[in-house]
Amino acid sequence: MRHTDGEDINAHITKMQGHRHDLVMMQRDIDNELFACYLRISMPSTWNYVFTALPDHYTSAKVEQRIRDEQGIRSSQSATSSAFQVSQSNKTKGAHSRTPIPGQPYCTNCKISGHHTKDCYSKGKPREKKEDKKDEKKEKAEKE
């Protein structure tokens, strides 16, 4: 029985313990170290690094603790990542305010803060091409 990433880790551990109990009931008990090994190898290969620091002799309780600790870390990282993505999407949604913001330029053409009307890309007032601005700068430089 192998655990698949995304499944409930506690349910997996409980199932593995149930299988061990079933073996005991059939008088085929396996010792703690062997059960710990079965528990460890029941995890996907993406979990191998979790067990690298285990000592030569380890208990099933230690393996269960490592698995649960890692699951907690992964859950925390996932929650943090999700919160960051939401905050970033909220920033881009509100990046252009339709109300004037003190200290920022406000376009009366598109009604968005952050640029002047002369620099607006919206319909009605096309923005000057970069080449035109470069030509104006060259002309100013030549006059000086």
N, C-alpha and C positions, 0 to 999 in steps of 0.2 A: 504494500500500500504506500503510494507516494503522495506527498503533499504537493499541491499546485499553488504557485504564487497567486494571491488574491483570495484564497479560501480562508476560512476561519481557523486560525492556528490553534486555539484552545480546543476546538472540536477535533482537530487532527490528533492532538496529543491524547485527548480522551479516548478516541478510537484505538490508538496504539495501545493505551493502557488496557482497554477492553480486550484486545487480542491477547495481551499477555495474561490477563485474568482467565480467558478461555483456555489458554495453554495450561495454566495451573490446574484448572478444573479437570482437564484431561490427563493430569499427572505428568505433564511435559514442561515443567517449570524451567525457565531460563534465568540465569543469574543476572544480577543488576548491571554488570559491565556489558554483557551481551545485549541486554535490552537497550542500554544506552547507545550501543553501536547501531542497533536496528533503528532506533529513533533518529539518530544522526543521519543515517543513509536514506531514511524515508524523506528527507528534505531535498528540494531541487538543488542542482549543482550551483545555482546562484547564491546559495547559502554556505558554501564550503568555507569561505573566509571566516565565518562566525566561529567555527570549531578549530581553527588553526592553533589557537593558544591553549587548547585543553591539554592538561598533563597526560602522561602516558596511561595512567589509570584514572578513569573518571566515572562518575555515577550518573544514573539516568536523571536524578534531580538536577545535577549540574548542567546536563544537556538541555533539559526542559527550561531551566533558568536562562540559559544563553538564547534559546529560541524565543522565549517570551520577551527578553530584553531587546533582542534584535527587531522583533515585531513592533515593539513600542517605539523604537527609533524610526523604523520605516513609516509607521503611522504618523509620527510627529513630523517627519520630513515631508510626507505627502500633504499633511494639513498646512504646513508652512508654505509649501510650494503652491498649493491651491489658493491660500490667502494672498500670496504675492501676485499670482496671476490675476486675481480679482482686483487687487489694488491697482495693478498696471492697467487693466482694462477700464477701470473707473477713471484713471488719470487721462487716458486718451479720449474718453467720452466727454469729459468736462474740460478738455484742454482749450477749447475755444468758447469763451463765454459770450453769450449774446447780449450781455449787459456790460456797460462800461466798467472797467476795473481801474481804480485810481492808480496813476503812475504808468499805465500801459496805453499805447496808442489804440484808438478805436476807429474802425472803418464805418463811415456812414453809408457806404454802398451795400455791404453784406451784413452789417450790424454785428460784427464779430470783433472782439478785442484781440490785440496782438499785432496789428498792422494798420497803416494809414490807408486812406481811400486811394491815394495815388499808386499804392503798391498792390491793390486788390486784384485777385485773379478771377473773381466772380464776373458773371455776365453783366454787361452794362458799362463797366469801366475796365477794359483790359489793361493788364500791367504792361509796362514798357518792356521791350526785349532787352536782353543783356547787351546785345551788340550796340543798341542805341545809347545805352548808358556809357559803354566804353568809348564810343565816339564822342559823347559829350565831355568825358573826362580828358580825352586827348585834345579836344579843342580848347578846353580851359588851360591845360598844361602848355599848349603852344602859345596862347595869348599871354601867359605870364612870362 
